[in-house]
Structures are given as C-alpha cells and as structure tokens.
C-alpha cells in the first residue's frame, strides 16, 4: 500500500508537518517495498487553493491513505473522491505513524476544517 504524509524535510528522521496544503514536502511510502519517495510540494507558494493542489498531487501519486494532523474540507473532498482514506497522525514521528497504520491503531481523520482561505494578504 502507498501512503502519503506531509513532512518537514526530505528524511525518514524528519517530523510530520502540521499543515497538509503548505507542507514543504510529501513522503510517499510504500509499505510493502518500504521505499520512501520525497516530493516537493509545488502548492506551497500558491496564493490560494494550496490544499486542493496538494490533494491532486497525492491523487496523482496513486496513494491509498493520507496520514496528516488535519486537512481542509476542499482538499478532503478531492481525496475522498479518489477513495483515499484519511487518518489522523498520532505524533511527530514518521515511523511511529507508519507502524500505527500497519497495526490498525490510527483513527480516521475527523479534523476537517473549512480551510484557511485568503490568509495570504486580505
């Protein structure tokens, strides 16, 4: 299974980023091959709609699940339409969250917020 996690750096030792749409990078992790791939988040500089653009990146990478602390409703709608499951991260450790997902210990993400529309200068 391929999973995605917003992360602060391109390293398995980095932490989970608190922002889905404006994270610097995404970790795409294959739980079978254990192969990590780090993607730059091209949506980070967007004036608006960063979450939707970020969600499309996740969809385009054919992941099955997103592990994140929270998510905006527009991004969540894009992800859910692609049948990507959303899970709430437990803490900042990437490996702990991957292990918790494999063990069935992550809860479905309930923290879907309206988004931070227009926070860039209005």
Secondary structure, DSSP 8 states (H G I E B T S, - for coil): -EEEEEESSSSTTSBB-S-STT-SEEEEEETTTTEEEEEE-GGGG-SS-HHHHHHHHHHHTT-SEEEES-EEHHHHHHHHHTT-EEEE--SSBHHHHHHHHHTT---B---EE---TTTTT-
